[in-house]
Amino acid sequence: MPVTTAAPTVPSRTADFDLTGEQRQVRAAVREFAEREILPFVEDYEREERYPAELIRKLVPLGYLTPLLPEAYGGGGSDVVSYGVICEELARIDWVVASVVSVTNSLVAGSVVRFGTDAQRDRWLPGICDGSVLTAAALTEPGGGSDLAAVQTRAERTAAGWSLSGSKVFISHAAHAGLLLVAATVDPAERHRGVTVFLVDPRAEGVEIGDLPMRTLKRDNLATIHFDRVALGDDAVLGEVGRGFPILGAALDMGRFSVAARCVGQAQRAIDLSVPYATEREAFGRRIGEFQMIQQKLADMICRTESARALVYRLGRMKDAGMERCSVEASMAKLTASEAATANALDAIQIHGGYGFSAEYEVGRLLLEAKTLEVGEGTSELHRRVIAEHALGLRGR
Ligand SMILES: Cc1cc2nc3c(=O)[nH]c(=O)nc-3n(C[C@H](O)[C@H](O)[C@H](O)COP(=O)(O)OP(=O)(O)OC[C@H]3O[C@@H](n4cnc5c(N)ncnc54)[C@H](O)[C@@H]3O)c2cc1C
């Protein structure tokens, strides 16, 4: 007997990640663009430790810099899955270019859209969409990044508004940004109830941006930021005073989606470099791809990537369906995808043998870059904690 069921109003929680025809076209267009316009230049920027500002500018006319922002301000107004596809395809080619898209849409401008006043949106969003204002999210401090309720950057009430003092570290894009989203506290003793988010112009008096030398991603110019009694008006507060924690939660929820999509792109790149190498390279008179131990690595790389991709686009569909809280699914996607990217980079190096370490081959660069995403936007330990605590009934979704 035929069974009829009502059409589901939300996607099921099982994996279903087929893209629509339009989303497939987005994938093909971004892939072609990234291979033609970005890939040939990435190694030069890295060697010269130069921020790829010129490459980032190329995103603007195609709508790839701000796909998720409202069309009214010059954004693309795209769905979340398409946004993920753009992040994945850009990250397949360059960590930094993909990172600027992810920080802008998920963390900074996305928060202005969700929690800003009309005046804040009018002030900041048009410049962000036309590429004249890059953004940075300043959350992590020298004393720690995982426990955001322990933030020490202090905002004190003054007659004219606020005085901001404190330090941030590891801040991507800050050296080139025209807007900083800053997590501060109005009372450290209040922990998460004191956290307040500020929109800060980096040219304000008392803001000092310094260089943070890194072992990898030298082209990202990661920064330290010191705030020394920076005077801010009330119009710099995003949302309400003491209500910054939920703003950061919403931003990081979307951030974890875009970071996970980026990790899938990096994991895919390791496969795309390894398959032709295994097909061409010979040892013992045979192509190395004929050896079962090389085949096993390729099979594992493909399965890891597909598993991660399923979790990522399921999460995107949940967000497109308007599901408010997806933090457990975001943790699952981000954890799985970031570890897949690192594992794939390791396997890709092994398949390349000595050339895996040669500056002429891309796979060596992929490894440290992939590993950073097991730390940024919540470490793997933090995500395992979220997933397990939910399973144990110790936290909500
Ligand atoms: C390339 C790169 C780019 C970055 N960009 C930005 C940026 O743009 N903006 C920004 O604000 N930050 C940025 N960061 C910082 C990043 O978000 C932090 O490094 C991260 O949140 C971890 O904070 P931490 O380094 O202080 O480590 P800590 O919080 O000190 O943690 C150290 C270790 O202890 C573990 N740990 C902590 N708490 C627990 C727990 N409860 N249970 C189990 N283990 C635990 C962690 O998982 C980690 O392994 C970036 C980092 C990197 C590497």
The ligand as an SDF file (V2000), in Angstrom:
LIG
                    3D

 53 58  0  0  0  0  0  0  0  0999 V2000
   46.0990   31.2780   11.2270 C   0  0  0  0  0  0  0  0  0  0  0  0
   45.2550   31.7740   12.3610 C   0  0  0  0  0  0  0  0  0  0  0  0
   44.3500   32.8090   12.1370 C   0  0  0  0  0  0  0  0  0  0  0  0
   43.5920   33.3010   13.2030 C   0  0  0  0  0  0  0  0  0  0  0  0
   42.7490   34.3670   12.9820 N   0  0  0  0  0  0  0  0  0  0  0  0
   42.0510   34.8960   14.0220 C   0  0  0  0  0  0  0  0  0  0  0  0
   41.2150   36.0410   13.8420 C   0  0  0  0  0  0  0  0  0  0  0  0
   41.0750   36.5670   12.7230 O   0  0  0  0  0  0  0  0  0  0  0  0
   40.5790   36.5540   14.9110 N   0  0  0  0  0  0  0  0  0  0  0  0
   40.7070   36.0290   16.1740 C   0  0  0  0  0  0  0  0  0  0  0  0
   40.1130   36.5600   17.0950 O   0  0  0  0  0  0  0  0  0  0  0  0
   41.5000   34.9440   16.3840 N   0  0  0  0  0  0  0  0  0  0  0  0
   42.1680   34.3660   15.3420 C   0  0  0  0  0  0  0  0  0  0  0  0
   42.9770   33.2700   15.5430 N   0  0  0  0  0  0  0  0  0  0  0  0
   43.1370   32.7510   16.8950 C   0  0  0  0  0  0  0  0  0  0  0  0
   42.3600   31.4590   17.1600 C   0  0  0  0  0  0  0  0  0  0  0  0
   40.9690   31.7050   17.0980 O   0  0  0  0  0  0  0  0  0  0  0  0
   42.8040   30.9460   18.5350 C   0  0  0  0  0  0  0  0  0  0  0  0
   44.1620   30.5420   18.4040 O   0  0  0  0  0  0  0  0  0  0  0  0
   41.9390   29.8120   19.0250 C   0  0  0  0  0  0  0  0  0  0  0  0
   40.6590   30.2910   19.3620 O   0  0  0  0  0  0  0  0  0  0  0  0
   42.5420   29.1100   20.2590 C   0  0  0  0  0  0  0  0  0  0  0  0
   42.8880   30.0430   21.2220 O   0  0  0  0  0  0  0  0  0  0  0  0
   44.3670   29.9910   21.8560 P   0  0  0  0  0  0  0  0  0  0  0  0
   45.3610   29.9630   20.7710 O   0  0  0  0  0  0  0  0  0  0  0  0
   44.4520   31.0960   22.8570 O   0  0  0  0  0  0  0  0  0  0  0  0
   44.4380   28.5910   22.5790 O   0  0  0  0  0  0  0  0  0  0  0  0
   43.9500   28.2710   24.0690 P   0  0  0  0  0  0  0  0  0  0  0  0
   42.5460   28.7270   24.2540 O   0  0  0  0  0  0  0  0  0  0  0  0
   44.9690   28.7520   25.0230 O   0  0  0  0  0  0  0  0  0  0  0  0
   43.9710   26.6810   24.0480 O   0  0  0  0  0  0  0  0  0  0  0  0
   45.2260   25.9570   24.0810 C   0  0  0  0  0  0  0  0  0  0  0  0
   44.9140   24.4630   23.9780 C   0  0  0  0  0  0  0  0  0  0  0  0
   44.0870   24.0600   25.0860 O   0  0  0  0  0  0  0  0  0  0  0  0
   42.9170   23.4230   24.5780 C   0  0  0  0  0  0  0  0  0  0  0  0
   41.7670   23.7280   25.4320 N   0  0  0  0  0  0  0  0  0  0  0  0
   41.3140   24.9440   25.8490 C   0  0  0  0  0  0  0  0  0  0  0  0
   40.1970   24.8010   26.5570 N   0  0  0  0  0  0  0  0  0  0  0  0
   39.9060   23.4640   26.5830 C   0  0  0  0  0  0  0  0  0  0  0  0
   38.8470   22.6740   27.1700 C   0  0  0  0  0  0  0  0  0  0  0  0
   37.8630   23.2290   27.8580 N   0  0  0  0  0  0  0  0  0  0  0  0
   38.8980   21.3330   26.9960 N   0  0  0  0  0  0  0  0  0  0  0  0
   39.8990   20.7470   26.2740 C   0  0  0  0  0  0  0  0  0  0  0  0
   40.9150   21.4430   25.7130 N   0  0  0  0  0  0  0  0  0  0  0  0
   40.9090   22.7800   25.8690 C   0  0  0  0  0  0  0  0  0  0  0  0
   42.7120   24.0020   23.1930 C   0  0  0  0  0  0  0  0  0  0  0  0
   41.8930   23.1700   22.4020 O   0  0  0  0  0  0  0  0  0  0  0  0
   44.1360   24.0930   22.7040 C   0  0  0  0  0  0  0  0  0  0  0  0
   44.5530   22.8220   22.2510 O   0  0  0  0  0  0  0  0  0  0  0  0
   43.7260   32.7370   14.4930 C   0  0  0  0  0  0  0  0  0  0  0  0
   44.6160   31.6730   14.6970 C   0  0  0  0  0  0  0  0  0  0  0  0
   45.3680   31.1870   13.6610 C   0  0  0  0  0  0  0  0  0  0  0  0
   46.3230   30.0540   13.9160 C   0  0  0  0  0  0  0  0  0  0  0  0
  1  2  1  0
  2  3  1  0
  2 52  2  0
  3  4  2  0
  4  5  1  0
  4 50  1  0
  5  6  2  0
  6  7  1  0
  6 13  1  0
  7  8  2  0
  7  9  1  0
  9 10  1  0
 10 11  2  0
 10 12  1  0
 12 13  2  0
 13 14  1  0
 14 15  1  0
 14 50  1  0
 15 16  1  0
 16 17  1  0
 16 18  1  0
 18 19  1  0
 18 20  1  0
 20 21  1  0
 20 22  1  0
 22 23  1  0
 23 24  1  0
 24 25  2  0
 24 26  1  0
 24 27  1  0
 27 28  1  0
 28 29  2  0
 28 30  1  0
 28 31  1  0
 31 32  1  0
 32 33  1  0
 33 34  1  0
 33 48  1  0
 34 35  1  0
 35 36  1  0
 35 46  1  0
 36 37  1  0
 36 45  1  0
 37 38  2  0
 38 39  1  0
 39 40  1  0
 39 45  2  0
 40 41  1  0
 40 42  2  0
 42 43  1  0
 43 44  2  0
 44 45  1  0
 46 47  1  0
 46 48  1  0
 48 49  1  0
 50 51  2  0
 51 52  1  0
 52 53  1  0
M  END
$$$$
